Amino acid sequence: MTKILATERLHLRPFEMADLPYLVPIYGDEAVMAIRKIGVRTPDQTETELAGIIEHWRDRGFGLWAVIDKTDRSLLGECGLRYSGYGQEVEISYGLSKQTWGKGLATEAAFAILDYGFGAAGLEEIVAIARASNHASHRVMKKLGMHLNKTWESDGVGLVRYSVTREDYIRHQTARTTPT
């Protein structure tokens, strides 16, 4: 199974513990993490999170990829697949550093991840769970062809669940790339 992915502007590869110094500022950024489900992380908490990401890869054969800028090879954040924590659903997750916002990089990375999930990984459905207040993430989910199908509250935080099946994703991709 291919574990390194490439898009026009990005390389995506499995995380390594050597990525920790570059991930700490992203996970410690209040603006970035305020919209993430896990919230701001200390360096020690980031190390624990990174170990969990690597363990997920080892145990499941897929996980969160490090999102790397092709131009300067800097770590921009994460995007990938993991079990959601809300059952056995596989969730797409993405979180990029503040300087990348508004450039379409989350969407670009997420398309590559869905292609992998429905292709090499053979998944039938992928979900996305986000804070209800994270409207930028909702826009990415909609661009991916995902549909809102659940809202709820957990520990006082509003959450949403979007999903897309393999069949719907293929249909969305075909419509997206077919000239009008």
Backbone bond lengths (Angstrom), bond angles and torsions (degrees), N, CA, C in turn:
res aa  C-N    CA-C-N  psi(-1)  N-CA   C-N-CA  omega(-1)  CA-C   N-CA-C  phi
1 M - - - 1.441 - - 1.527 109.77 -
2 T 1.319 117.08 131.75 1.459 121.52 177.97 1.518 109.66 -66.21
3 K 1.308 115.64 129.75 1.460 119.07 179.79 1.515 112.28 -113.84
4 I 1.329 118.00 -7.45 1.454 121.38 175.10 1.520 107.24 -112.75
5 L 1.326 115.55 126.44 1.455 121.44 -178.19 1.516 108.90 -116.39
6 A 1.315 116.59 155.23 1.457 120.96 178.27 1.521 109.43 -137.04
7 T 1.315 114.99 142.88 1.457 122.34 172.91 1.523 106.49 -124.17
8 E 1.293 116.82 -173.08 1.469 120.23 -179.59 1.535 111.99 -57.56
9 R 1.344 116.37 -41.73 1.470 119.52 -174.53 1.523 114.57 -115.71
10 L 1.324 117.51 -3.69 1.460 120.42 -169.56 1.524 113.28 -132.41
11 H 1.321 115.25 151.97 1.460 123.30 162.63 1.518 106.19 -112.09
12 L 1.305 116.74 139.95 1.454 121.73 175.33 1.519 107.07 -123.39
13 R 1.337 116.25 128.08 1.456 121.03 -178.12 1.521 108.45 -143.55
14 P 1.326 117.07 158.20 1.470 119.07 176.41 1.538 110.36 -59.89
15 F 1.313 114.69 146.13 1.468 120.56 177.66 1.523 110.94 -68.76
16 E 1.329 114.98 156.02 1.462 124.64 173.08 1.521 106.89 -130.27
17 M 1.323 117.24 157.77 1.466 119.68 177.76 1.530 110.95 -61.14
18 A 1.328 117.92 -25.37 1.467 121.45 177.82 1.529 112.32 -64.20
19 D 1.347 117.53 -14.37 1.464 121.67 178.42 1.528 112.40 -79.34
20 L 1.321 117.57 -10.83 1.471 121.13 -174.41 1.526 113.68 -51.23
21 P 1.343 121.10 -49.60 1.466 119.41 -177.19 1.532 113.43 -61.02
22 Y 1.321 116.85 -24.54 1.468 121.55 -178.99 1.529 111.70 -89.57
23 L 1.334 116.11 -24.00 1.460 121.09 179.33 1.527 111.50 -84.11
24 V 1.330 117.60 -30.66 1.476 121.87 -178.47 1.529 112.02 -53.93
25 P 1.346 120.86 -48.13 1.465 119.01 -179.88 1.526 113.75 -64.57
26 I 1.316 117.18 -30.76 1.467 120.65 179.16 1.524 109.45 -71.86
27 Y 1.333 117.38 -49.90 1.460 121.42 -179.90 1.537 111.92 -69.26
28 G 1.313 117.63 -20.13 1.454 121.13 178.74 1.513 113.95 -93.48
29 D 1.322 117.48 -2.83 1.465 121.92 -178.34 1.528 110.20 -81.58
30 E 1.327 115.74 117.25 1.477 120.06 -177.23 1.520 112.37 -60.03
31 A 1.332 117.86 -39.17 1.465 120.07 -179.14 1.529 111.07 -65.38
32 V 1.318 116.94 -41.79 1.472 121.44 -179.97 1.524 110.24 -68.15
33 M 1.326 115.83 -49.31 1.463 119.72 -170.94 1.529 113.66 -81.88
34 A 1.327 117.64 -14.61 1.467 120.17 177.28 1.520 111.23 -63.17
35 I 1.327 116.14 -26.15 1.468 119.33 -179.40 1.522 112.51 -100.11
36 R 1.312 117.22 -1.53 1.466 121.60 178.07 1.525 109.37 -91.77
37 K 1.299 116.60 154.83 1.468 120.64 -179.14 1.522 112.69 -67.28
38 I 1.345 118.08 -29.32 1.464 120.23 -173.30 1.522 113.47 -88.42
39 G 1.318 119.13 -14.42 1.457 121.73 179.82 1.524 112.95 74.16
40 V 1.329 116.10 176.93 1.458 123.07 -177.57 1.527 110.08 -59.91
41 R 1.341 115.76 140.73 1.461 121.97 -179.14 1.523 110.50 -120.59
42 T 1.325 115.11 141.18 1.460 121.54 172.30 1.528 107.90 -75.47
43 P 1.336 117.95 168.31 1.463 118.60 175.67 1.534 113.08 -57.02
44 D 1.344 117.68 -41.03 1.468 119.72 178.74 1.528 111.30 -65.44
45 Q 1.325 116.95 -40.40 1.465 120.54 178.01 1.530 110.60 -66.62
46 T 1.332 116.52 -36.94 1.460 120.48 177.46 1.516 110.07 -63.69
47 E 1.318 116.95 -40.99 1.469 120.56 177.87 1.527 110.58 -61.11
48 T 1.337 116.74 -41.73 1.462 121.24 177.50 1.525 110.67 -64.01
49 E 1.340 116.51 -43.48 1.470 120.78 178.08 1.523 110.56 -61.07
50 L 1.339 116.74 -44.65 1.461 121.24 -179.28 1.529 111.06 -63.26
51 A 1.314 116.61 -41.56 1.477 120.00 176.87 1.531 109.84 -60.70
52 G 1.334 117.28 -39.19 1.461 121.32 177.68 1.522 112.64 -65.95
53 I 1.336 116.01 -37.39 1.471 120.79 177.26 1.527 109.68 -63.07
54 I 1.317 116.40 -45.76 1.465 121.36 -179.80 1.527 110.82 -65.76
55 E 1.326 116.64 -40.37 1.465 121.36 177.83 1.528 110.99 -63.11
56 H 1.345 117.48 -40.35 1.470 121.21 178.12 1.526 109.68 -58.85
57 W 1.342 117.49 -44.11 1.460 121.18 176.74 1.523 110.68 -58.08
58 R 1.325 115.91 -47.19 1.476 120.73 -177.15 1.528 110.97 -63.30
59 D 1.321 116.20 -41.92 1.467 120.68 -175.73 1.522 113.56 -80.94
60 R 1.339 117.40 -32.49 1.472 120.81 -171.08 1.524 114.70 -112.10
61 G 1.332 116.76 -16.70 1.456 119.46 -178.07 1.517 113.86 82.20
62 F 1.310 117.50 3.48 1.462 122.98 173.81 1.524 107.39 -154.20
63 G 1.321 115.03 169.90 1.463 118.81 -178.98 1.511 110.87 175.50
64 L 1.321 115.38 -153.09 1.459 120.68 177.39 1.522 108.77 -84.79
65 W 1.323 116.38 133.67 1.454 122.84 176.36 1.522 108.87 -94.18
66 A 1.331 115.77 147.51 1.459 121.79 167.97 1.523 106.42 -75.44
67 V 1.336 116.10 129.15 1.464 121.27 179.15 1.528 107.07 -95.38
68 I 1.327 115.60 116.88 1.458 122.61 -173.60 1.533 109.90 -115.60
69 D 1.325 116.42 132.18 1.459 122.26 175.55 1.532 108.57 -69.92
70 K 1.334 117.50 124.72 1.462 121.00 -179.61 1.527 112.13 -63.70
71 T 1.321 117.10 -32.41 1.456 121.20 -174.83 1.517 112.61 -71.23
72 D 1.338 116.74 -53.73 1.474 119.05 -175.32 1.529 113.81 -112.71
73 R 1.335 116.38 1.35 1.469 123.57 177.21 1.530 113.79 64.02
74 S 1.323 116.81 22.14 1.462 119.79 178.78 1.532 110.30 -82.07
75 L 1.330 115.32 150.54 1.464 121.79 175.74 1.522 108.01 -78.42
76 L 1.322 116.66 120.73 1.460 121.92 -177.80 1.521 112.79 -98.96
77 G 1.327 117.20 -18.74 1.456 120.72 -177.61 1.512 110.86 151.93
78 E 1.318 115.38 -146.07 1.461 121.65 -175.00 1.517 110.60 -137.20
79 C 1.310 115.01 153.42 1.455 122.22 172.04 1.516 106.52 -160.48
80 G 1.307 116.99 133.85 1.450 117.92 179.57 1.504 113.55 174.94
81 L 1.319 114.51 -162.84 1.455 123.46 -176.44 1.516 109.94 -118.24
82 R 1.315 115.69 142.87 1.460 120.62 175.97 1.523 108.52 -159.27
83 Y 1.320 114.74 162.91 1.456 118.21 173.20 1.524 107.56 -71.03
84 S 1.306 116.71 136.45 1.462 122.07 -165.26 1.516 115.46 -73.95
85 G 1.297 118.97 -21.81 1.459 119.23 -172.85 1.528 111.19 88.51
86 Y 1.320 116.76 -7.16 1.467 122.37 176.31 1.520 108.35 -114.39
87 G 1.312 117.15 52.02 1.461 121.98 -177.02 1.510 110.15 106.47
88 Q 1.301 117.08 -156.30 1.459 121.90 -177.07 1.526 112.80 -99.21
89 E 1.332 116.71 21.58 1.455 120.07 178.00 1.533 110.13 -73.46
90 V 1.320 115.35 145.03 1.458 119.94 172.83 1.527 107.43 -94.87
91 E 1.317 113.84 127.40 1.459 121.90 -174.59 1.522 110.34 -111.60
92 I 1.331 116.43 139.39 1.454 120.51 167.54 1.527 106.51 -87.10
93 S 1.318 115.16 137.23 1.459 120.97 -179.78 1.519 107.81 -134.07
94 Y 1.320 115.91 141.97 1.457 120.10 176.87 1.513 108.98 -147.48
95 G 1.314 114.39 143.72 1.457 121.56 176.70 1.519 107.88 -158.04
96 L 1.316 115.51 117.57 1.461 120.27 -176.41 1.524 110.50 -120.96
97 S 1.314 115.34 155.61 1.460 121.20 -179.89 1.530 110.63 -61.34
98 K 1.317 113.65 154.50 1.463 121.64 -174.71 1.533 112.87 -55.87
99 Q 1.325 118.32 -38.19 1.468 119.83 -176.87 1.522 113.08 -66.36
100 T 1.330 118.21 -12.24 1.468 120.89 179.46 1.525 112.68 -91.67
101 W 1.326 116.88 -13.36 1.463 120.14 -172.71 1.530 111.66 -60.22
102 G 1.332 114.81 143.24 1.457 121.15 176.00 1.520 114.64 80.31
103 K 1.327 117.96 7.79 1.467 121.47 -177.96 1.525 112.68 -108.81
104 G 1.324 117.60 1.90 1.461 121.37 179.10 1.519 114.33 79.02
105 L 1.331 117.71 10.70 1.464 119.92 -176.70 1.524 112.55 -71.94
106 A 1.329 118.03 -36.56 1.471 119.77 177.63 1.526 109.90 -63.13
107 T 1.317 116.68 -42.90 1.463 120.68 178.69 1.529 110.60 -64.73
108 E 1.326 116.65 -43.72 1.473 121.33 179.39 1.531 110.90 -59.86
109 A 1.322 116.33 -47.40 1.462 120.25 179.13 1.528 110.72 -65.18
110 A 1.330 116.76 -42.60 1.461 120.86 -176.95 1.525 112.29 -64.44
111 F 1.329 118.12 -37.14 1.466 119.89 175.52 1.529 110.17 -60.77
112 A 1.330 117.09 -42.96 1.469 119.92 178.85 1.526 111.10 -62.10
113 I 1.313 116.18 -38.82 1.472 121.10 179.85 1.524 110.65 -68.11
114 L 1.326 118.43 -43.51 1.468 120.02 178.15 1.528 110.43 -65.04
115 D 1.326 117.45 -39.57 1.469 119.53 175.96 1.526 109.83 -57.13
116 Y 1.324 116.56 -45.08 1.467 121.56 178.54 1.538 110.37 -64.39
117 G 1.311 117.24 -46.63 1.462 121.32 -177.39 1.519 113.05 -60.47
118 F 1.328 116.04 -44.14 1.459 119.39 -179.09 1.527 112.09 -84.57
119 G 1.328 117.19 -16.58 1.465 121.41 177.84 1.511 111.14 -95.94
120 A 1.313 116.83 -93.34 1.470 122.92 -173.81 1.522 113.56 -57.66
121 A 1.333 117.53 -39.08 1.469 120.12 -177.74 1.528 112.50 -82.07
122 G 1.330 118.06 -15.73 1.456 121.99 175.11 1.520 115.41 67.33
123 L 1.328 117.47 28.06 1.472 120.37 -178.91 1.526 110.75 -75.54
124 E 1.320 115.99 150.10 1.469 121.64 178.05 1.521 112.42 -96.73
125 E 1.338 117.23 -25.91 1.470 121.68 179.71 1.521 108.40 -149.18
126 I 1.316 115.72 143.75 1.454 122.48 174.28 1.519 107.46 -129.65
127 V 1.320 116.11 136.32 1.458 121.56 -179.98 1.526 109.18 -111.43
128 A 1.319 115.44 166.32 1.460 122.45 172.92 1.522 107.08 -138.54
129 I 1.306 116.25 131.33 1.461 121.48 -179.57 1.520 107.51 -121.83
130 A 1.322 115.72 129.38 1.467 120.20 -177.34 1.518 109.90 -143.37
131 R 1.307 115.01 165.74 1.458 119.97 171.23 1.527 107.79 -64.66
132 A 1.319 115.60 141.69 1.467 120.31 179.17 1.525 110.70 -61.24
133 S 1.318 117.46 -28.96 1.464 121.89 -178.48 1.530 113.85 -81.42
134 N 1.319 118.48 -6.81 1.468 122.23 -176.41 1.531 109.92 -88.57
135 H 1.318 115.79 76.22 1.464 121.20 -174.34 1.527 112.92 -66.89
136 A 1.328 118.00 -29.77 1.471 120.20 177.05 1.529 109.76 -62.99
137 S 1.325 116.77 -41.33 1.463 120.46 178.36 1.529 110.85 -66.05
138 H 1.317 116.90 -37.81 1.469 120.29 177.80 1.530 109.48 -60.46
139 R 1.352 116.98 -40.69 1.472 120.06 179.51 1.526 110.82 -63.00
140 V 1.333 116.90 -40.97 1.464 120.04 177.79 1.526 109.42 -61.49
141 M 1.325 117.22 -46.74 1.464 120.96 -178.80 1.523 111.26 -58.30
142 K 1.321 116.66 -42.09 1.464 120.51 179.59 1.528 110.93 -66.51
143 K 1.344 117.48 -39.91 1.470 120.58 177.38 1.523 111.23 -61.90
144 L 1.333 116.50 -30.25 1.457 121.79 179.25 1.521 112.64 -76.72
145 G 1.337 117.09 -6.92 1.461 120.94 -178.00 1.516 113.16 89.63
146 M 1.339 116.58 12.73 1.465 120.61 -179.92 1.536 109.70 -82.48
147 H 1.337 115.00 156.12 1.458 121.30 -178.50 1.523 110.00 -124.79
148 L 1.329 115.84 136.33 1.462 121.70 176.35 1.519 108.94 -66.71
149 N 1.349 116.79 127.69 1.464 118.70 178.20 1.518 114.23 -136.60
150 K 1.344 117.68 3.81 1.459 117.85 176.92 1.525 109.73 -162.78
151 T 1.320 116.01 140.71 1.461 122.51 170.89 1.517 107.40 -131.46
152 W 1.325 117.45 144.34 1.451 121.62 178.00 1.520 109.45 -161.87
153 E 1.309 115.49 175.94 1.451 121.45 178.03 1.521 109.30 -121.98
154 S 1.335 115.52 138.55 1.451 122.00 177.50 1.522 108.43 -136.48
155 D 1.315 116.82 122.21 1.469 121.69 -178.99 1.522 111.72 52.90
156 G 1.318 116.80 38.41 1.455 121.46 177.30 1.519 115.31 79.91
157 V 1.327 117.66 6.52 1.465 122.30 -179.26 1.521 108.80 -112.37
158 G 1.318 116.45 127.55 1.452 121.14 176.37 1.516 110.18 -73.68
159 L 1.329 116.97 132.82 1.463 122.84 -179.81 1.519 110.35 -126.36
160 V 1.318 115.34 155.28 1.465 121.83 175.89 1.521 108.49 -130.32
161 R 1.329 114.53 153.12 1.466 121.29 176.12 1.515 108.02 -126.74
162 Y 1.315 115.64 123.23 1.455 123.18 172.49 1.526 106.87 -109.62
163 S 1.323 117.27 158.47 1.461 119.78 175.66 1.519 110.35 -152.70
164 V 1.333 113.81 161.95 1.457 121.09 173.80 1.526 107.27 -149.66
165 T 1.318 116.09 138.37 1.459 121.22 175.03 1.530 108.64 -89.72
166 R 1.303 115.73 163.40 1.466 120.49 176.94 1.531 109.82 -56.17
167 E 1.324 116.77 -47.21 1.462 121.25 -178.17 1.524 111.61 -59.70
168 D 1.336 117.09 -46.17 1.466 120.58 179.72 1.527 111.51 -66.39
169 Y 1.331 116.58 -36.72 1.466 120.10 179.68 1.526 110.53 -65.31
170 I 1.319 117.12 -44.32 1.465 120.92 178.49 1.528 109.96 -61.04
171 R 1.322 116.47 -43.17 1.470 121.01 178.14 1.539 110.33 -61.84
172 H 1.345 116.62 -42.91 1.463 121.73 179.29 1.523 110.49 -63.81
173 Q 1.329 117.59 -42.72 1.463 121.83 179.96 1.527 110.89 -64.36
174 T 1.316 115.91 -40.85 1.459 120.41 179.44 1.523 110.08 -63.62
175 A 1.322 117.11 -45.64 1.476 121.00 179.34 1.523 110.68 -64.96
176 R 1.314 117.17 -35.31 1.465 123.15 -177.99 1.526 112.08 -69.70
177 T 1.323 116.82 -33.04 1.464 120.23 -175.03 1.531 113.33 -102.11
178 T 1.336 116.80 -6.12 1.457 120.13 179.44 1.531 109.47 -82.63
179 P 1.331 117.57 123.99 1.476 119.79 178.88 1.524 110.56 -63.91
180 T 1.313 115.55 144.55 1.484 119.95 178.66 1.490 111.74 -101.95
